[in-house]
């Protein structure tokens, strides 16, 4: 007599999870997909691999996100949402302008250093000429808040006579992003050419402080910088 096969409970358990915690399942998919896209690129990432590493199935990934392009776009949106949410939590409005700008620069440096997959994702999107960013209204809206936050700090500093008045918030945001982004994006090539000194824990702490100081000193009015 043929032995009875044990019941396959995997599918039933997955279905129960979808019903009990749909947001948890969605978040799990996005977290795994971020790593897959960052490590393998848009072309190299596979939905099969993402499903195998999550608590769900290919069918549910397509249900939530439509297709691989839709999943990739949502990963991008969530990555940018996380950065902007972190900036919001800094509560910079009550700080003096120079201190607020310093805190923002330090946060950006820390976020990028601790989230190298975010940097890789942005680099991949640049390889694709920003094609997916261009079709995301949400990302544009999220990043408008980044500029408005810098603008509020900058205008306050200009009004109080602390900051020079010949800059733009967009240029200041660019400076902060450039210093923080390069630290991660070029780590391998830079350290192979020049050594690991800057990438030790102490080296990174010094770079963090120096990057923030560079931004503040650049934006500070000349009469203040000369004191």
C-alpha positions in Angstrom: 0.0 0.0 0.0 1.4 3.4 -0.9 2.4 5.5 2.1 0.3 8.6 2.7 2.2 11.8 1.9 2.4 14.4 4.7 0.1 17.4 4.0 1.9 20.3 2.3 1.2 23.2 4.7 3.6 25.7 3.2 1.0 27.2 0.8 -1.6 27.3 3.5 0.7 29.0 6.0 1.8 31.6 3.4 -1.9 32.3 2.6 -2.6 32.8 6.3 0.3 35.2 6.6 -0.9 37.3 3.7 -4.4 37.6 5.3 -3.1 38.3 8.8 -0.3 40.7 8.0 -0.5 42.0 4.4 1.7 45.1 5.3 4.3 42.9 6.9 4.4 40.6 3.8 4.7 43.7 1.6 7.5 45.1 3.7 9.4 41.8 3.7 9.2 41.6 -0.2 10.5 45.2 -0.5 13.4 44.5 1.9 14.5 41.4 0.1 14.0 43.1 -3.3 16.2 46.0 -2.3 19.1 43.7 -1.7 18.5 41.7 -4.9 18.3 44.8 -7.0 21.3 46.4 -5.3 23.5 43.3 -5.7 22.3 42.2 -9.2 20.9 45.3 -10.9 17.5 45.6 -12.5 18.3 43.2 -15.3 20.1 40.6 -13.1 17.5 40.4 -10.3 15.1 37.6 -10.5 11.5 37.4 -9.1 12.1 33.7 -8.4 15.0 34.5 -6.1 13.1 37.3 -4.4 10.1 35.0 -3.7 12.4 32.2 -2.4 13.9 34.6 0.1 10.6 36.0 1.4 7.6 34.7 3.2 5.6 34.7 0.1 5.3 33.6 -3.6 5.9 34.9 -7.1 2.1 35.1 -7.4 1.8 37.4 -4.5 4.7 39.6 -5.6 2.9 40.1 -8.9 -0.4 40.7 -7.0 1.2 43.5 -4.9 3.5 45.1 -7.5 2.3 44.1 -11.0 5.7 43.1 -12.5 9.4 43.3 -11.9 9.5 46.9 -13.1 6.7 47.8 -10.7 8.5 46.2 -7.8 11.8 48.0 -8.7 10.0 51.3 -8.8 8.3 50.7 -5.5 11.7 49.7 -4.0 13.1 53.1 -5.2 10.2 55.0 -3.7 10.5 53.3 -0.3 14.2 53.9 -0.3 13.7 57.6 -0.8 10.8 57.7 1.6 13.1 56.3 4.3 15.7 59.0 3.8 13.1 61.8 3.9 11.4 60.3 7.0 14.8 60.2 8.8 15.3 63.9 8.0 11.9 64.7 9.3 12.7 63.0 12.6 15.7 65.3 13.1 13.2 68.2 14.1 15.6 70.9 12.9 13.2 73.8 13.1 14.1 74.8 16.7 17.9 74.8 16.1 20.1 77.6 15.1 20.7 77.6 11.3 24.4 76.5 11.4 23.6 73.7 13.9 20.6 72.6 11.8 22.7 72.4 8.7 25.4 70.5 10.5 22.9 68.0 11.8 21.4 67.5 8.4 24.8 66.9 6.8 25.8 64.5 9.6 22.5 62.6 9.2 23.0 62.3 5.4 26.6 61.0 5.9 25.4 58.5 8.4 22.4 57.3 6.4 24.4 56.7 3.3 27.2 54.9 5.2 24.8 52.6 6.9 22.7 51.9 3.8 25.1 51.1 1.0 22.3 49.3 -0.9 20.6 52.7 -1.2 23.7 54.1 -2.9 24.0 51.0 -5.2 20.3 51.4 -6.1 20.8 55.1 -7.0 23.8 54.2 -9.1 21.8 51.5 -10.9 19.1 54.0 -11.6 21.7 56.4 -13.1 22.8 53.6 -15.4 19.3 53.4 -16.6 19.3 57.2 -17.1 16.8 57.8 -14.4 14.0 56.1 -16.4 12.1 54.9 -13.3 12.6 58.0 -11.3 11.2 60.0 -14.1 7.9 58.2 -13.9 7.4 58.4 -10.1 5.4 61.4 -8.9 5.9 60.2 -5.4 9.7 60.4 -5.5 9.5 63.9 -7.0 7.2 64.9 -4.1 9.4 63.3 -1.5 12.5 65.1 -2.8 10.7 68.4 -3.0 10.6 68.2 0.9 14.4 67.7 0.9 14.9 71.0 -0.9 12.2 72.9 1.1 13.9 71.7 4.4 17.3 73.1 3.2 15.6 76.3 2.1 14.0 76.9 5.5 17.4 76.5 7.2 19.2 78.6 4.6 16.7 81.5 4.6 16.7 81.6 8.4 20.5 81.8 8.3 20.6 84.5 5.6 18.0 86.6 7.5 20.0 86.4 10.7 23.2 87.3 8.9 25.0 84.0 9.5 24.8 82.6 6.0 26.0 84.2 2.8 23.2 85.2 0.5 24.5 84.1 -3.0 23.7 80.4 -2.8 20.6 78.3 -3.6 19.1 75.6 -1.4 19.5 73.2 -4.4 23.2 73.8 -4.5 23.6 73.3 -0.8 21.7 70.0 -1.0 24.0 68.9 -3.9 27.1 69.6 -1.7 25.7 67.5 1.2 24.7 64.7 -1.1 28.0 64.7 -3.0 30.2 64.4 0.1 28.0 61.6 1.6 27.4 59.7 -1.7 31.1 59.5 -2.8 32.1 58.1 0.6 30.1 55.0 -0.2 29.9 54.8 -4.0 33.7 55.0 -4.5 34.8 53.1 -1.4 36.3 50.1 -3.2 38.2 52.0 -5.8 39.4 54.6 -3.4 40.5 52.2 -0.7 42.3 49.9 -3.2 44.2 52.9 -4.6 45.0 54.7 -1.4 44.5 52.3 1.5 41.8 51.7 4.1 42.7 54.5 6.5 39.7 56.6 5.8 37.4 53.6 6.1 38.3 52.6 9.6 35.8 53.5 12.3 37.9 56.5 13.4 38.5 57.5 9.8 34.8 57.5 9.1 34.0 59.6 12.2 36.6 62.1 11.1 35.3 62.3 7.6 31.8 62.7 9.0 32.8 65.7 11.1 34.9 67.2 8.3 32.1 66.8 5.7 29.6 68.6 8.0 32.2 71.3 8.7 32.9 71.9 5.0 29.2 72.4 4.3 28.7 74.8 7.2 31.9 76.8 6.5 31.0 77.1 2.8 27.5 78.4 3.6 28.6 80.7 6.4 29.0 84.3 5.5 32.6 85.4 5.0 32.5 87.9 7.8 31.5 85.0 10.2 34.1 82.6 8.8 36.9 85.1 9.4 36.1 85.6 13.1 
